[in-house]
Amino acid sequence: MSNIIKVTTPVAGYDNSSKTNPINTTDPNLNNITNLDKVTRPDSKSSNADYQQDNFVQYQNSNYEGFLKILKETPSATELMGDLMFMKMGNMVNSGINENFAEEISKFLEMIKLSKEELQGLLKNQAGDATKFGGAFFDFLRRALSESNSSELNFKILDLLKKYNDFTASNHILKSILNDLSNLSKSLPKSYSQQLLEITKLLDQNANPGDVAKNLEILKKEMIPFLSKYISYTNDLGKARDVISSLTQNIARYENANKNGFIDAFEEILHYNVIKDKLGNIDSNTFADVLTQLHAQKAENNEFNQRFISILERGIRGEAGYENIEMFKSILTSMLLNESVYVPLLHLSLPLNVDGNMMFSELWIDPDDEEGKKEEAERKAKLLIKFDIKDVGFFDLIILHNKGKIDMQLFCPEKVLADKSIRAGLTEIMEHNGFAISSISVDKSKAPISISEVFPKIYERKNTVNVKI
C-alpha cells in the first residue's frame, strides 16, 4: 500500500531535524535586526533626524508641524519693522514712488505721532479692536458658556459665533471670491477666460452684509458648473486647480454668511431660560442689524490698522520699489502667523512716534496663563512685549501678573544696561498704576526671545487634529 503521508522516499537524517534560525545575529554583514524581547522603532535605529526634531509633534508633516517650522524661521515683525520705519519709509516718500502711495505713507507717519498721554488711549483702542467678539453681548455669551452644564446649549452658542463671524465678514469673503476669480482668469485659455469674466460681471459686488442669496445662486448655478466642465474637458492640473480649490472654500464660507442663518441660530439659543431671562423678548432682526452696525463702526474707527495694512499690500505689489517687495512680504507673513488658530494669544502691533521717539512694538497677551497654576480660582496673565526704539535698540519685556502683583524680566541692549535707573523706573511706573512688584530683573539681550519660549502652550497637542490631506 502506498504511503500517502510521505509520497516520496524520505531522505535519511531529516525526519527529526530541529528548526533553527537561519539568520546568525552575530553576522557582521547584517544590521538592525529586530529584537522581539523589547519594543523598538520599525528599523531599530536609535535616532533619526526627522524624529529628533520636535519630538512632541504628534503628526509628522501635518499642518501644525508646518506652522511650527515657519514660526521658527520667520523673525517677528518687530525685528523686521525697525529698518522700514526708521529709514526706508522716509526715503520712500522723498523718492520717485507713486504720488498717492507717498502721500499715504506721509499720512501714516503723521498718524503715529503721539504724546505719552495719548499712548494709553491708543493701546486700549487697539486691544478692543483686536478681537472680533468684544462687547457686552459676547461677554454675556462667555459667561453662559462657563456656567452652563448643557452641552447642547454650548454647541448652539458656538454655532452662533461661527455664523456671526461669516455673516459680518460676508463682504470680505465676497472680495476674496472676486480675487480668486481674477487670478483664475489669468490662468485659463482665452476662450474660457472670457466666459469666466462674463459670469463674474453678474455678481453684485455691493451686496449688503449677509445678503448673499443672489450671488450664491450665480456662483452655484453658473460658476461652479462652468468650472466643472472646464476641468473635465481639459484635465488642468496646474495653477488653475489650486485657485479653484481656494474658490470653493470661499463659496462655502459665503453660503454660511447668510443673515437669515445667523438669525435662526440666535433664535435657537433664546429657547433656553438662562439666555432668555437676560435678553428678554428681543427682536432677532433688529438685534442682527445692531451687531452689524457696531461691527462696521469698529472697522471704520480703526483707520490706524487699515492704513498700515494698505501700505503693506501696496509694498508687496512693488509700489515702493521691487527691491523692497521681500521685506514687505516678510512683515506681512510675520503678522499673519500671529493670527493663526495655533496661537491662542491676543496680539497687538503698534508703530509709534512718541514725543519724537520712533519705535515699533508688538504685544502678546495670555489672560489665562495656567503655568504653575495651583488653584482653580487663581488667574494669571502673561505678557511678552517687544519694542525696537530708533537709535537705542531692541528690547524684550516679559510680565507675569497675578492678583495685583508683578514679576518682570527685561532684556535690553548692553549700552542701556549701564543705566542703573532702569529697575527703579520700571518699579515706579508699575506702582504708580497700582501694581506691587514681586520681582524684577534686567539683563543683557543676547538674541530676540521667541514667543514659544514665553508661551509653551503653543506647543501643546492635546486638542489638535491633523487635517492635512
C-alpha positions as CSV (number, residue, x, y, z in Angstrom):
1,M,0.0,0.0,0.0
2,S,1.2,3.5,-0.8
3,N,2.4,5.7,1.9
4,I,0.0,8.7,1.5
5,I,1.6,10.6,4.3
6,K,5.1,10.6,2.7
7,V,4.7,10.2,-1.0
8,T,8.3,10.2,-1.7
9,T,11.0,8.2,0.0
10,P,12.3,10.4,2.8
11,V,16.0,11.4,2.9
12,A,17.8,9.9,5.8
13,G,18.6,12.2,8.6
14,Y,15.8,14.8,8.0
15,D,12.8,13.2,9.7
16,N,13.5,14.6,13.2
17,S,15.7,17.6,12.3
18,S,15.2,20.7,14.6
19,K,14.3,24.0,13.1
20,T,17.0,26.6,13.6
21,N,17.1,30.4,13.0
22,P,18.6,30.8,9.5
23,I,19.9,34.2,10.5
24,N,23.0,34.5,12.5
25,T,22.6,37.5,14.8
26,T,26.3,37.8,15.1
27,D,26.9,38.1,11.3
28,P,28.8,41.4,10.8
29,N,27.1,41.9,7.4
30,L,23.6,42.2,8.9
31,N,22.4,45.4,10.7
32,N,19.3,46.5,12.6
33,I,17.9,43.0,13.4
34,T,14.6,43.3,15.2
35,N,14.8,42.3,18.9
36,L,11.5,40.7,19.8
37,D,12.3,41.0,23.5
38,K,11.6,44.7,23.6
39,V,9.6,47.3,21.7
40,T,11.7,49.2,19.2
41,R,11.3,51.5,16.3
42,P,10.5,49.8,13.0
43,D,14.1,50.0,11.8
44,S,15.6,49.6,15.3
45,K,17.6,52.7,14.9
46,S,18.3,54.7,17.9
47,S,17.8,58.1,16.3
48,N,16.6,59.8,13.2
49,A,16.8,63.4,12.1
50,D,13.1,63.6,11.4
51,Y,12.2,62.2,14.8
52,Q,14.8,64.3,16.7
53,Q,13.2,67.5,15.6
54,D,10.0,68.4,17.5
55,N,9.6,65.1,19.4
56,F,6.4,66.5,20.9
57,V,4.7,66.7,17.5
58,Q,2.2,64.0,17.2
59,Y,1.8,64.0,13.4
60,Q,4.9,64.4,11.1
61,N,4.3,66.6,8.1
62,S,1.0,67.9,9.5
63,N,-0.4,71.5,9.2
64,Y,0.7,72.1,12.8
65,E,4.2,71.0,12.1
66,G,4.4,73.2,9.1
67,F,3.2,76.1,11.2
68,L,5.9,75.4,13.8
69,K,8.6,75.4,11.2
70,I,7.5,78.7,9.7
71,L,7.2,80.2,13.2
72,K,10.8,79.2,14.0
73,E,12.2,80.5,10.7
74,T,10.3,83.8,10.5
75,P,11.6,86.8,12.5
76,S,9.0,88.8,14.5
77,A,7.5,91.9,12.8
78,T,9.4,94.0,15.5
79,E,12.7,92.7,14.1
80,L,11.7,93.5,10.6
81,M,9.8,96.8,11.0
82,G,12.7,98.7,12.5
83,D,14.5,99.2,9.2
84,L,11.3,100.0,7.4
85,M,10.1,102.7,9.9
86,F,13.4,104.2,10.9
87,M,14.9,104.6,7.5
88,K,13.1,103.4,4.4
89,M,9.6,104.9,4.9
90,G,11.1,108.4,4.9
91,N,13.3,107.7,2.0
92,M,10.3,106.3,0.0
93,V,8.4,109.5,0.5
94,N,11.3,111.5,-0.9
95,S,12.0,109.1,-3.8
96,G,10.2,108.8,-7.1
97,I,7.5,106.3,-5.9
98,N,3.8,106.7,-6.9
99,E,2.5,110.0,-5.6
100,N,-0.6,108.5,-4.0
101,F,1.5,105.9,-2.2
102,A,3.9,108.6,-0.9
103,E,1.0,110.6,0.4
104,E,-0.4,107.5,2.2
105,I,3.0,106.9,3.9
106,S,3.2,110.5,4.9
107,K,-0.3,110.4,6.5
108,F,0.6,107.2,8.3
109,L,3.8,108.7,9.7
110,E,1.8,111.7,10.9
111,M,-0.9,109.5,12.4
112,I,1.6,107.6,14.6
113,K,2.9,110.8,16.3
114,L,1.6,110.7,19.8
115,S,2.2,112.1,23.2
116,K,2.7,109.9,26.3
117,E,-0.8,110.8,27.4
118,E,-2.3,109.7,24.1
119,L,-0.5,106.4,24.1
120,Q,-2.7,104.8,26.7
121,G,-5.9,105.6,24.7
122,L,-4.4,104.1,21.5
123,L,-3.4,100.9,23.3
124,K,-6.9,100.5,24.7
125,N,-8.5,101.0,21.3
126,Q,-6.1,98.6,19.7
127,A,-6.9,95.9,22.3
128,G,-10.6,96.5,21.9
129,D,-10.4,96.1,18.1
130,A,-8.0,93.1,18.2
131,T,-10.9,90.7,18.9
132,K,-14.0,90.4,16.9
133,F,-16.1,89.0,19.7
134,G,-15.8,92.0,22.0
135,G,-18.6,93.8,23.8
136,A,-21.4,93.2,26.4
137,F,-23.2,90.6,24.3
138,F,-20.2,88.4,23.8
139,D,-19.1,88.8,27.4
140,F,-22.6,87.5,28.3
141,L,-22.2,84.5,26.0
142,R,-18.8,83.7,27.5
143,R,-20.4,83.7,31.0
144,A,-23.2,81.5,29.7
145,L,-20.6,79.0,28.2
146,S,-18.7,78.9,31.5
147,E,-21.8,78.5,33.7
148,S,-23.9,76.2,31.5
149,N,-24.0,72.4,32.1
150,S,-25.8,71.8,28.8
151,S,-23.6,70.5,26.0
152,E,-26.4,71.2,23.6
153,L,-26.5,74.9,24.6
154,N,-22.7,75.2,24.3
155,F,-22.9,73.7,20.8
156,K,-25.6,76.2,19.7
157,I,-23.7,79.2,21.1
158,L,-20.5,78.1,19.2
159,D,-22.6,77.6,16.1
160,L,-24.0,81.2,16.5
161,L,-20.5,82.6,16.9
162,K,-19.3,80.8,13.7
163,K,-22.3,82.2,11.8
164,Y,-21.8,85.7,13.2
165,N,-18.1,85.5,12.1
166,D,-19.0,84.7,8.5
167,F,-22.1,86.9,8.5
168,T,-20.2,90.1,9.4
169,A,-17.3,89.1,7.1
170,S,-19.6,88.5,4.1
171,N,-18.3,91.5,2.1
172,H,-14.7,90.4,2.8
173,I,-15.4,86.9,1.7
174,L,-17.0,88.2,-1.5
175,K,-13.8,90.2,-2.2
176,S,-11.8,87.0,-1.7
177,I,-14.1,85.2,-4.2
178,L,-13.6,88.0,-6.7
179,N,-9.9,87.9,-6.2
180,D,-9.8,84.2,-6.8
181,L,-11.9,84.7,-10.0
182,S,-9.5,87.4,-11.2
183,N,-6.5,85.1,-10.6
184,L,-8.2,82.2,-12.2
185,S,-9.0,84.2,-15.4
186,K,-5.2,84.8,-15.8
187,S,-4.6,81.0,-15.7
188,L,-7.3,79.9,-18.2
189,P,-7.1,79.8,-22.0
190,K,-8.5,83.0,-23.6
191,S,-11.8,81.5,-24.7
192,Y,-12.6,80.1,-21.2
193,S,-11.2,83.3,-19.5
194,Q,-13.7,85.5,-21.4
195,Q,-16.6,83.2,-20.3
196,L,-15.4,83.3,-16.7
197,L,-15.3,87.2,-16.7
198,E,-18.8,87.4,-18.2
199,I,-20.2,85.3,-15.3
200,T,-18.2,87.3,-12.8
201,K,-19.8,90.5,-14.0
202,L,-23.2,89.1,-12.9
203,L,-22.1,89.2,-9.2
204,D,-23.3,92.1,-7.1
205,Q,-20.1,93.5,-5.6
206,N,-22.1,96.0,-3.4
207,A,-24.3,93.5,-1.7
208,N,-25.3,94.3,1.9
209,P,-23.7,92.3,4.7
210,G,-25.5,88.9,5.0
211,D,-27.4,89.4,1.7
212,V,-25.8,86.5,-0.1
213,A,-28.7,84.8,-1.9
214,K,-28.4,86.4,-5.3
215,N,-24.7,86.0,-5.6
216,L,-24.9,82.4,-4.3
217,E,-27.4,81.5,-7.0
218,I,-25.0,82.8,-9.7
219,L,-22.0,81.0,-8.1
220,K,-23.8,77.7,-7.7
221,K,-25.8,77.6,-10.9
222,E,-23.4,79.4,-13.3
223,M,-19.8,79.5,-12.0
224,I,-19.3,76.1,-10.4
225,P,-20.9,74.1,-13.4
226,F,-18.7,76.2,-15.8
227,L,-15.5,75.4,-13.9
228,S,-16.5,71.7,-13.5
229,K,-16.9,71.4,-17.3
230,Y,-13.5,73.2,-17.8
231,I,-11.7,70.7,-15.5
232,S,-13.4,67.7,-17.1
233,Y,-12.6,68.8,-20.6
234,T,-9.0,70.0,-20.1
235,N,-7.8,67.9,-17.1
236,D,-6.0,71.1,-16.0
237,L,-3.8,70.0,-13.0
238,G,-1.8,73.2,-12.8
239,K,-2.3,76.5,-11.0
240,A,-6.0,76.8,-12.1
241,R,-6.9,73.8,-9.9
242,D,-5.3,75.3,-6.8
243,V,-7.2,78.6,-7.3
244,I,-10.5,76.6,-7.8
245,S,-9.8,74.8,-4.5
246,S,-9.5,78.2,-2.7
247,L,-12.6,79.5,-4.6
248,T,-14.8,76.6,-3.4
249,Q,-13.7,77.1,0.2
250,N,-14.7,80.8,0.0
251,I,-18.0,79.9,-1.6
252,A,-18.7,77.5,1.3
253,R,-18.0,80.3,3.8
254,Y,-20.1,82.7,1.8
255,E,-23.0,80.4,2.0
256,N,-22.6,80.3,5.8
257,A,-22.6,84.1,5.8
258,N,-26.4,84.3,5.2
259,K,-28.0,86.8,7.6
260,N,-31.1,84.5,8.0
261,G,-28.8,81.7,9.1
262,F,-27.4,83.9,11.9
263,I,-30.9,85.0,12.9
264,D,-32.1,81.3,13.1
265,A,-29.0,80.4,15.2
266,F,-29.8,83.4,17.5
267,E,-33.4,82.3,17.9
268,E,-32.3,78.8,18.8
269,I,-30.4,80.0,21.9
270,L,-33.4,82.1,23.0
271,H,-35.3,79.0,23.8
272,Y,-33.0,78.4,26.9
273,N,-34.1,80.2,30.0
274,V,-30.5,81.1,31.0
275,I,-30.4,83.2,27.8
276,K,-34.0,84.4,27.6
277,D,-34.0,85.7,31.2
278,K,-31.2,88.1,30.4
279,L,-32.2,89.1,26.9
280,G,-35.9,89.2,27.2
281,N,-38.2,89.3,24.1
282,I,-35.6,90.9,21.8
283,D,-36.4,91.2,18.1
284,S,-33.9,89.0,16.2
285,N,-33.8,91.1,13.0
286,T,-33.3,94.3,14.9
287,F,-30.6,92.7,17.1
288,A,-28.7,91.4,14.0
289,D,-28.8,94.9,12.4
290,V,-27.4,96.4,15.7
291,L,-24.5,93.9,15.7
292,T,-23.8,94.7,12.0
293,Q,-23.6,98.4,12.7
294,L,-21.3,98.0,15.7
295,H,-19.0,95.8,13.7
296,A,-18.9,98.3,10.8
297,Q,-18.3,101.2,13.2
298,K,-15.4,99.4,14.8
299,A,-13.8,98.8,11.3
300,E,-14.3,102.5,10.4
301,N,-12.8,103.8,13.6
302,N,-9.7,101.6,13.2
303,E,-8.1,103.8,10.4
304,F,-4.7,103.2,12.0
305,N,-4.7,99.5,11.2
306,Q,-6.4,99.9,7.8
307,R,-3.8,102.4,6.6
308,F,-0.9,100.2,7.8
309,I,-2.3,97.1,6.1
310,S,-2.8,99.2,2.9
311,I,0.9,100.2,3.0
312,L,2.0,96.6,3.3
313,E,-0.3,95.5,0.4
314,R,1.0,98.2,-1.9
315,G,4.5,97.5,-0.9
316,I,4.1,93.8,-1.8
317,R,2.8,94.9,-5.2
318,G,6.1,96.7,-5.8
319,E,4.9,100.3,-5.5
320,A,7.8,101.0,-3.1
321,G,10.3,99.5,-5.4
322,Y,10.8,95.9,-6.4
323,E,13.9,95.7,-4.2
324,N,11.6,96.1,-1.1
325,I,9.0,93.5,-2.0
326,E,10.5,90.7,0.0
327,M,10.7,92.9,3.1
328,F,7.0,93.8,2.9
329,K,6.2,90.1,2.4
330,S,8.2,89.1,5.4
331,I,6.4,91.6,7.6
332,L,3.0,90.5,6.4
333,T,3.9,86.8,6.9
334,S,5.0,87.5,10.5
335,M,1.8,89.4,11.3
336,L,-0.4,86.7,9.8
337,L,1.4,84.0,11.8
338,N,0.2,85.7,15.0
339,E,-3.4,85.4,13.8
340,S,-3.1,81.7,13.3
341,V,-5.5,79.4,15.2
342,Y,-2.4,77.8,16.7
343,V,-1.6,81.0,18.6
344,P,-4.1,81.3,21.4
345,L,-3.0,84.8,22.4
346,L,-4.1,88.4,22.0
347,H,-1.6,90.1,19.6
348,L,-1.2,93.9,19.1
349,S,1.2,95.7,16.7
350,L,2.0,99.4,17.4
351,P,4.1,101.6,15.1
352,L,4.7,104.7,17.2
353,N,6.3,108.1,17.3
354,V,6.0,109.0,21.0
355,D,7.3,112.6,21.7
356,G,9.6,112.3,18.7
357,N,11.0,108.8,19.5
358,M,10.3,106.4,16.7
359,M,9.6,102.8,17.8
360,F,7.7,99.7,16.8
361,S,6.2,97.4,19.4
362,E,4.4,94.1,19.5
363,L,2.5,92.7,22.4
364,W,1.4,89.1,23.0
365,I,-1.1,88.6,25.9
366,D,-2.3,85.5,27.5
367,P,-5.1,86.5,30.0
368,D,-5.4,82.9,31.4
369,D,-1.9,81.6,31.8
370,E,-2.0,78.2,33.6
371,E,1.7,77.6,34.0
372,G,2.3,76.7,37.7
373,K,-1.4,77.1,38.5
374,K,-2.3,75.6,41.9
375,E,-5.9,76.6,42.4
376,E,-8.8,76.8,40.0
377,A,-9.7,80.3,41.2
378,E,-6.2,81.6,40.6
379,R,-5.9,83.5,37.4
380,K,-2.7,84.8,35.9
381,A,-1.9,86.9,32.9
382,K,1.3,86.7,31.0
383,L,2.6,89.3,28.5
384,L,5.5,89.4,26.1
385,I,6.3,92.9,24.8
386,K,8.9,93.5,22.1
387,F,9.9,97.0,21.1
388,D,12.6,98.4,18.9
389,I,13.5,102.1,19.6
390,K,15.3,104.1,17.0
391,D,19.0,104.8,17.9
392,V,18.5,102.8,21.2
393,G,18.0,99.1,20.2
394,F,15.8,96.1,20.7
395,F,14.0,95.1,23.9
396,D,12.1,92.1,25.2
397,L,9.9,92.5,28.3
398,I,8.1,89.6,30.0
399,I,5.5,90.3,32.6
400,L,3.5,87.9,34.8
401,H,0.6,89.4,36.6
402,N,-1.2,87.6,39.5
403,K,-3.6,89.3,41.9
404,G,-2.1,92.8,41.5
405,K,1.5,91.5,41.8
406,I,4.0,91.7,39.0
407,D,7.0,89.6,38.1
408,M,9.1,91.2,35.4
409,Q,12.1,90.4,33.2
410,L,13.6,92.9,30.8
411,F,16.2,92.1,28.2
412,C,17.8,95.2,26.7
413,P,20.9,96.4,24.7
414,E,24.2,96.4,26.6
415,K,24.6,100.2,26.3
416,V,21.2,100.6,28.1
417,L,22.2,98.1,30.8
418,A,24.7,100.7,32.2
419,D,21.8,102.9,33.2
420,K,21.2,101.9,36.8
421,S,17.9,103.8,37.0
422,I,16.0,101.3,34.7
423,R,15.0,99.0,37.5
424,A,13.8,101.9,39.7
425,G,12.0,103.5,36.8
426,L,10.1,100.3,36.0
427,T,9.2,99.8,39.6
428,E,7.9,103.4,39.8
429,I,5.7,103.0,36.7
430,M,4.1,99.8,38.0
431,E,3.5,101.2,41.5
432,H,2.0,104.4,40.0
433,N,-0.6,102.2,38.2
434,G,-1.5,100.2,41.4
435,F,0.7,97.1,41.0
436,A,3.1,95.6,43.5
437,I,6.4,94.3,42.3
438,S,7.2,90.8,43.4
439,S,10.4,90.5,41.4
440,I,12.2,92.4,38.6
441,S,15.4,91.6,36.7
442,V,17.2,93.5,33.9
443,D,19.6,91.5,31.7
444,K,21.6,92.0,28.5
445,S,19.7,90.9,25.4
446,K,21.7,88.1,23.6
447,A,19.1,87.2,21.0
448,P,15.4,88.0,20.4
449,I,13.1,85.8,22.6
450,S,10.7,83.7,20.6
451,I,7.0,83.7,21.7
452,S,7.2,79.9,22.0
453,E,9.7,80.3,24.8
454,V,7.4,82.5,26.8
455,F,4.1,80.8,25.9
456,P,4.8,77.0,25.8
457,K,1.1,76.3,25.3
458,I,1.7,76.9,21.6
459,Y,3.3,73.5,21.5
460,E,0.5,71.7,23.3
461,R,-1.0,69.0,21.1
462,K,-4.0,67.9,23.3
463,N,-6.8,69.5,21.3
464,T,-5.4,69.4,17.8
465,V,-6.2,67.2,14.8
466,N,-4.1,66.6,11.7
467,V,-6.3,67.8,8.9
468,K,-3.7,67.9,6.2
469,I,-4.6,65.7,3.2
